[in-house]
């Protein structure tokens, strides 16, 4: 993609949102100029642990043509379970005459940065294994910080509209930092059925539905199995798309999740998603890393290898099989 075409795309996106110049400088231009996708992927393939992959920080931008961009997304994320950085799936247009298959996203379980989904013409985004968006790095827009942004996911071809219908996140339990933003997704269904306060418990107003955020007249329905107290909660059609909404109401003293509703029921600060008791060994999932059954903020000095969120010693993976 030429520089002129790239910057034109950025300007159009910013005008569509009404966002300011800070977004261009912070999220798009710098990283594109520093290194190409091919150079990044060559480094990744040589250095990253099994199941891990590095995310990106280019916003809606990309290098090369549409085919190359799509191929690089597959190469980067296929087989990945732990994204170190931001997950940005953007600029997949039907005008490129490519049949997009995003099933390679279905193995991702943790994203340490933000998730950005935009400028897409796909029916479904199958992030079916994603449990935690840690959002160590948030997507910043007009003074707000977001852990998840879904925007500009519909294209027009005369009288025909195509685009995102289902954002499949049935395993998602927590967005640890930032809010959620939906903007210009006129075909998107089900996101209005989600109990966002369960996923983003620390925000008073966890989700912002902007202009044409979703299809308010959607003809798709949640499965009856997804109903709780007569209200449906789902990410898509089918019983495997139900949202889990049964969580205790935590005491205000608790900094995060809880296993009980009183002041002594707080989860350990190193827990993510939830817990069964107060200890760092009782976490449903670790916020950062797991070492010898405990959730820890970083791997100990004597551990030099990390596989996903698990701290390992090099010998753990090089012992003989017999």
C-alpha positions as CSV (number, residue, x, y, z in Angstrom):
1,X,0.0,0.0,0.0
2,X,1.4,3.4,-1.0
3,X,2.0,6.1,1.7
4,X,-0.7,8.3,0.1
5,X,-3.3,5.5,0.1
6,X,-2.4,4.5,3.6
7,X,-2.7,8.0,5.1
8,X,-6.0,8.5,3.1
9,X,-7.3,5.4,4.8
10,X,-6.3,6.7,8.2
11,X,-7.9,10.0,7.6
12,X,-11.2,8.4,6.5
13,X,-11.3,6.2,9.6
14,X,-10.7,9.1,11.8
15,X,-13.3,11.2,10.2
16,X,-15.8,8.3,10.5
17,X,-15.2,8.3,14.3
18,X,-14.5,12.0,14.8
19,X,-11.3,11.1,16.5
20,X,-8.3,13.4,17.0
21,X,-4.7,13.6,15.9
22,X,-3.3,11.8,19.0
23,X,-4.7,8.5,17.6
24,X,-2.7,8.9,14.4
25,X,0.6,9.5,16.1
26,X,0.2,6.9,18.9
27,X,-1.5,4.0,17.2
28,X,-0.8,4.1,13.5
29,X,2.1,5.9,12.0
30,X,5.1,5.2,14.2
31,X,5.1,1.4,14.1
32,X,4.3,1.2,10.3
33,X,7.4,3.3,9.5
34,X,9.7,1.5,11.9
35,X,9.5,-2.1,10.6
36,X,7.6,-4.2,8.1
37,X,5.3,-7.0,8.8
38,X,7.6,-9.5,7.1
39,X,10.5,-8.4,9.3
40,X,8.4,-8.7,12.5
41,X,7.2,-12.2,11.5
42,X,10.7,-13.4,10.7
43,X,11.8,-12.4,14.2
44,X,8.7,-13.9,15.8
45,X,9.2,-17.3,14.2
46,X,12.7,-17.5,15.6
47,X,12.2,-16.4,19.1
48,X,8.7,-16.8,20.5
49,X,7.7,-19.8,22.7
50,X,5.3,-22.4,21.4
51,X,1.7,-21.2,21.5
52,X,2.7,-17.6,22.0
53,X,2.6,-14.8,19.4
54,X,3.3,-11.1,19.3
55,X,0.5,-8.7,18.5
56,X,0.6,-5.4,16.7
57,X,0.3,-1.7,17.2
58,X,-0.8,-0.3,13.8
59,X,-4.5,0.4,14.4
60,X,-6.4,0.1,11.1
61,X,-3.2,0.3,9.0
62,X,-1.3,-2.5,7.2
63,X,1.6,-3.0,4.8
64,X,1.6,-4.7,1.4
65,X,-1.5,-5.7,-0.5
66,X,-4.8,-7.2,0.8
67,X,-3.7,-10.8,0.0
68,X,-0.3,-10.3,1.8
69,X,-2.0,-8.6,4.8
70,X,-4.5,-11.6,5.2
71,X,-1.6,-14.1,4.8
72,X,0.4,-12.3,7.5
73,X,-2.6,-12.4,9.9
74,X,-2.9,-16.2,9.4
75,X,0.9,-16.7,9.8
76,X,1.0,-14.5,13.0
77,X,-2.0,-16.0,14.8
78,X,-2.5,-19.6,13.6
79,X,-2.0,-21.9,16.5
80,X,-1.6,-19.0,18.9
81,X,-3.1,-19.2,22.4
82,X,-1.4,-16.2,24.1
83,X,-1.1,-12.9,22.3
84,X,1.7,-10.7,23.8
85,X,0.4,-7.2,22.9
86,X,-2.6,-6.1,21.0
87,X,-4.9,-8.2,18.8
88,X,-5.8,-6.0,15.8
89,X,-7.9,-7.6,13.1
90,X,-8.7,-4.9,10.6
91,X,-8.9,-3.9,7.0
92,X,-10.4,-7.0,5.5
93,X,-12.5,-5.7,2.7
94,X,-14.8,-7.7,0.3
95,X,-13.5,-5.5,-2.5
96,X,-10.3,-7.5,-2.4
97,X,-12.3,-10.6,-3.7
98,X,-10.8,-12.7,-0.9
99,X,-12.8,-15.4,0.9
100,X,-11.8,-14.7,4.5
101,X,-11.6,-17.6,6.9
102,X,-10.9,-16.3,10.4
103,X,-11.0,-19.7,12.1
104,X,-7.3,-19.3,13.0
105,X,-8.4,-17.0,15.7
106,X,-10.3,-19.7,17.6
107,X,-7.3,-20.9,19.6
108,X,-6.5,-17.5,21.3
109,X,-7.1,-17.6,25.0
110,X,-5.4,-14.5,26.4
111,X,-4.6,-11.1,24.9
112,X,-2.3,-8.9,27.1
113,X,-3.1,-5.7,25.2
114,X,-6.3,-4.4,23.7
115,X,-8.5,-6.0,21.0
116,X,-9.4,-3.9,17.9
117,X,-11.8,-5.3,15.3
118,X,-12.6,-2.9,12.5
119,X,-12.9,-2.1,8.8
120,X,-14.1,-5.7,8.2
121,X,-16.4,-7.4,5.9
122,X,-16.8,-10.8,7.5
123,X,-20.0,-12.5,8.9
124,X,-18.4,-14.0,12.0
125,X,-15.3,-13.3,14.2
126,X,-14.7,-16.7,16.0
127,X,-12.7,-15.7,19.1
128,X,-14.4,-18.7,20.8
129,X,-11.6,-19.5,23.2
130,X,-10.7,-16.0,24.4
131,X,-11.0,-15.8,28.1
132,X,-9.1,-12.7,29.2
133,X,-8.3,-9.4,27.6
134,X,-5.8,-8.0,30.0
135,X,-5.5,-4.6,28.3
136,X,-2.1,-3.7,29.8
137,X,-2.1,-1.4,26.8
138,X,-5.4,0.3,26.1
139,X,-6.8,1.9,23.0
140,X,-7.0,5.6,23.8
141,X,-9.6,7.8,22.1
142,X,-10.6,11.3,23.2
143,X,-9.5,10.8,26.8
144,X,-11.2,7.4,27.2
145,X,-9.4,4.0,27.4
146,X,-10.7,0.9,25.8
147,X,-9.9,-2.8,26.1
148,X,-12.2,-3.8,23.2
149,X,-13.1,-1.8,20.2
150,X,-15.5,-3.0,17.4
151,X,-16.1,-0.5,14.6
152,X,-16.8,0.0,10.9
153,X,-17.7,-3.7,10.2
154,X,-20.2,-3.2,7.3
155,X,-19.7,-2.5,3.6
156,X,-22.2,-1.3,1.1
157,X,-22.5,-2.6,-2.5
158,X,-25.3,-0.6,-4.0
159,X,-28.4,-1.6,-2.1
160,X,-26.7,-4.6,-0.6
161,X,-25.0,-4.5,2.8
162,X,-22.6,-7.1,4.1
163,X,-20.6,-7.3,7.3
164,X,-20.2,-8.6,10.8
165,X,-23.2,-10.4,12.3
166,X,-21.7,-12.3,15.2
167,X,-18.9,-11.5,17.5
168,X,-18.3,-14.9,19.1
169,X,-16.7,-14.6,22.5
170,X,-18.5,-17.2,24.6
171,X,-15.4,-17.9,26.8
172,X,-14.7,-14.3,27.6
173,X,-14.8,-13.7,31.3
174,X,-12.8,-10.5,31.9
175,X,-11.5,-7.3,30.3
176,X,-9.1,-6.2,33.1
177,X,-8.7,-2.6,32.0
178,X,-10.6,-0.1,29.9
179,X,-14.1,0.1,28.5
180,X,-15.8,-1.5,25.5
181,X,-16.7,0.5,22.3
182,X,-19.1,-0.4,19.5
183,X,-19.4,2.1,16.6
184,X,-20.9,1.7,13.1
185,X,-21.8,-2.0,13.1
186,X,-25.3,-1.9,11.7
187,X,-25.6,-5.7,11.1
188,X,-24.1,-6.9,14.4
189,X,-26.3,-8.9,16.6
190,X,-26.4,-10.1,20.2
191,X,-24.0,-7.6,21.9
192,X,-26.9,-5.9,23.5
193,X,-27.8,-9.1,25.3
194,X,-24.4,-9.3,27.0
195,X,-24.1,-8.5,30.7
196,X,-21.0,-6.2,30.3
197,X,-20.8,-5.4,34.0
198,X,-19.8,-9.0,34.6
199,X,-17.0,-8.8,32.1
200,X,-15.8,-5.3,33.0
201,X,-16.7,-5.1,36.7
202,X,-14.5,-2.1,37.6
203,X,-16.2,0.4,35.2
204,X,-19.4,2.2,36.2
205,X,-20.3,2.4,32.5
206,X,-18.5,-0.5,30.9
207,X,-19.7,-0.3,27.4
208,X,-20.3,2.6,25.0
209,X,-22.7,2.0,22.1
210,X,-22.0,4.8,19.6
211,X,-23.8,5.5,16.3
212,X,-25.2,2.4,14.6
213,X,-23.4,0.3,17.3
214,X,-25.4,-2.8,16.4
215,X,-28.6,-4.0,14.7
216,X,-31.5,-3.1,16.9
217,X,-33.9,-5.0,14.7
218,X,-31.8,-8.2,14.4
219,X,-33.8,-11.2,13.4
220,X,-31.4,-13.7,15.0
221,X,-32.2,-15.1,18.5
222,X,-30.3,-16.6,21.4
223,X,-31.0,-20.3,22.2
224,X,-33.5,-20.8,24.9
225,X,-30.8,-22.5,27.0
226,X,-29.0,-19.1,27.2
227,X,-31.9,-17.5,29.2
228,X,-31.3,-16.5,32.9
229,X,-34.4,-15.3,34.8
230,X,-36.2,-15.0,31.5
231,X,-33.6,-12.9,29.8
232,X,-31.3,-14.1,27.0
233,X,-27.5,-13.7,27.3
234,X,-25.6,-14.9,24.2
235,X,-22.8,-14.1,21.7
236,X,-24.5,-15.9,18.8
237,X,-26.9,-18.6,17.7
238,X,-26.6,-22.0,19.3
239,X,-26.2,-23.3,22.9
240,X,-22.4,-23.0,22.7
241,X,-22.7,-19.2,22.5
242,X,-24.3,-18.6,25.9
243,X,-22.7,-16.1,28.2
244,X,-21.9,-17.2,31.8
245,X,-23.5,-14.6,34.0
246,X,-23.6,-16.2,37.5
247,X,-21.1,-14.3,39.5
248,X,-21.3,-13.0,43.1
249,X,-21.8,-9.3,43.8
250,X,-18.5,-8.3,45.4
251,X,-18.0,-6.1,48.4
252,X,-16.8,-2.6,47.4
253,X,-13.6,-3.3,49.4
254,X,-12.6,-6.0,46.9
255,X,-10.2,-4.6,44.2
256,X,-11.2,-7.3,41.7
257,X,-13.3,-10.5,41.7
258,X,-14.6,-12.4,44.7
259,X,-15.8,-15.8,45.7
260,X,-18.1,-14.6,48.4
261,X,-20.1,-11.4,48.8
262,X,-18.7,-10.3,52.2
263,X,-15.5,-8.4,52.9
264,X,-13.5,-11.6,53.4
265,X,-14.6,-13.0,50.0
266,X,-12.1,-11.1,47.8
267,X,-10.0,-12.9,45.3
268,X,-6.2,-12.5,45.5
269,X,-4.9,-9.5,43.4
270,X,-3.1,-11.9,41.1
271,X,-6.3,-13.7,40.0
272,X,-8.2,-13.0,36.8
273,X,-11.7,-14.1,35.8
274,X,-12.5,-15.4,39.3
275,X,-11.5,-17.7,42.2
276,X,-12.6,-20.3,44.6
277,X,-10.8,-18.9,47.7
278,X,-8.6,-16.0,48.9
279,X,-5.2,-17.4,48.0
280,X,-3.0,-17.0,44.9
281,X,-3.5,-20.8,44.4
282,X,-7.3,-20.5,44.3
283,X,-7.5,-18.5,41.0
284,X,-9.6,-19.7,38.1
285,X,-7.0,-18.0,35.9
286,X,-3.8,-16.0,36.5
287,X,-3.8,-12.3,35.7
288,X,-0.1,-12.6,34.6
289,X,1.8,-15.8,35.2
290,X,1.6,-19.2,36.9
291,X,4.6,-20.7,38.8
292,X,4.4,-23.9,40.7
293,X,0.6,-23.7,41.1
294,X,0.7,-20.0,42.2
295,X,-0.3,-16.9,40.4
296,X,2.6,-14.4,40.3
297,X,3.2,-11.0,38.8
298,X,6.4,-12.2,37.0
299,X,8.4,-15.3,36.6
300,X,11.2,-15.9,39.2
301,X,14.8,-15.1,38.3
302,X,15.7,-18.8,38.1
303,X,13.0,-19.4,35.4
304,X,14.1,-18.5,31.9
305,X,11.4,-19.9,29.8
306,X,7.7,-19.0,29.5
307,X,5.0,-20.9,27.7
308,X,1.8,-18.9,27.6
309,X,1.2,-17.8,31.2
310,X,3.2,-20.7,32.7
311,X,6.8,-20.1,34.0
312,X,9.1,-23.0,33.1
313,X,12.7,-23.8,33.4
314,X,14.5,-24.8,30.2
315,X,15.0,-28.3,31.4
316,X,11.2,-28.8,31.6
317,X,10.9,-29.0,27.8
318,X,14.3,-30.7,27.1
319,X,14.2,-33.8,29.3
320,X,14.4,-37.1,27.4
321,X,11.2,-39.0,26.8
322,X,12.7,-42.3,27.7
